[in-house]
Amino acid sequence: MVVIGMTGGIGCGKSYVSDKLKLRGIPVYDSDTRAKLLTATDRSIKDALTGLVGPDLFCQCGCGVMRKEVLSAFIFGHPDNMARVNAIIHPRVREDFRRWADGLDGKDMCVLESAILFESGFDAEVDYSVCVDAPVALRIRRCVKRDGTTEQAVIARINSQMDQTEKCRLADSVIVNDDVRPLEPQIDELINNVRKLLNKKQ
C-alpha cells in the first residue's frame, strides 16, 4: 500500500481535497482530529501533559476537557515548550496511524492528512507527499468566512506556520486549490502518480 501525505497551510483546502479522495474510496487518516481525540482520551498523554504543564491543564469537573487557554499560555512564545508538548503527543499519533493503516485490508493507497506533515516528522510515514496550495488572500477570506474570525487573526496563524512555499518545495507534488484551476484533473494526476509508484513497489 502506498501512503500519501497530504498537507498545506491554513485555508489552502487540504481537508477539502482529502474529502474528494474519500469519495473515490481512498481512506483518509486526519491526524489533526485524531491528535485532539487522543489528547482528550489517552491517559498516558493526559498524565504526561499534566506533569509538564500543570494540574490546571484539564478541567477538574470530571469531563476531562483540556483548557486550551492554559496550553496556549504555556507554548506561546516558547518554542522549547511546544517541542516538549509535541514530543508527548506525536509518538502516540504515529502509533495510532500505524494501527489504522494496518487495518486497511485490500486497499492499495491511503492518505495521512496533516497540517504539520513535515514539521512533525510524519513525512517519514508516507511514500508520496502532496501539498495543497492557494493564494494567501484567498486563504484569509476562506478562514474568515469559515471560522468567523478576523483577518488579523488568520494572518497571525499563517505567520506561525511553516512557510507555504517551503511546504510546496518539500512535497513531491502540489495541488492548486485557487477556485480557478479545476481540482479533479489534478486529483487524477495525483492518483496516476501514486499508481506508478505502487507498480514500482510491487
KAGIFEN-V763266 format. One record per backbone hydrogen bond with DSSP energy under -0.5 kcal/mol. CO is the residue of the C=O (numbers start at 1). NH is the residue of the N-H. Records with the same first field share a line. If there is no record, write none. Layout:
CO=NH / NH
//
This chain:
2=4 / 110
3=5 / 127 / 128
4=6 / 112
5=7 / 130
6=114
7=132
9=12
13=17
14=18
15=19
16=20
17=21
18=22
19=23
20=24
21=24 / 26
22=25
25=27
27=111
28=30
29=31 / 113
30=34
31=35
32=36
33=37
34=38
35=39
36=40
37=41
38=42
41=43
42=46
43=47
44=48
45=49
46=50
47=51
48=52
49=53 / 54
50=54
54=57
57=67
59=62 / 64
65=59
66=68
67=70 / 71
68=72
69=73
70=74
71=75
72=76
75=78
78=81 / 82
79=83
80=84
81=85
82=86
83=87
84=88
85=88 / 89
86=90
88=92
89=92 / 93
90=94
91=95
92=96
93=97
94=98
95=99
96=100
97=101
98=102
99=103
100=103
101=104
103=105
104=107
108=2
109=27
110=4
111=29 / 113
112=6 / 114
113=31
114=117
116=120
117=122 / 123
121=124
122=125
123=126
128=5
129=172 / 173
130=7
131=133 / 175
133=177
135=139
136=140
137=141
138=142
139=143
140=144
141=145
142=146
143=147
144=148
150=154
151=155
152=156
153=157
154=158
155=159
156=160
157=161
158=161
163=167
164=168
165=169
166=170
167=171
173=131
174=176
175=133 / 177
176=178
182=186
183=187
184=188
185=189
186=190
187=191
188=192
189=193
190=194
191=195
192=196
193=197
194=198
195=199
196=200
197=201
198=202
//
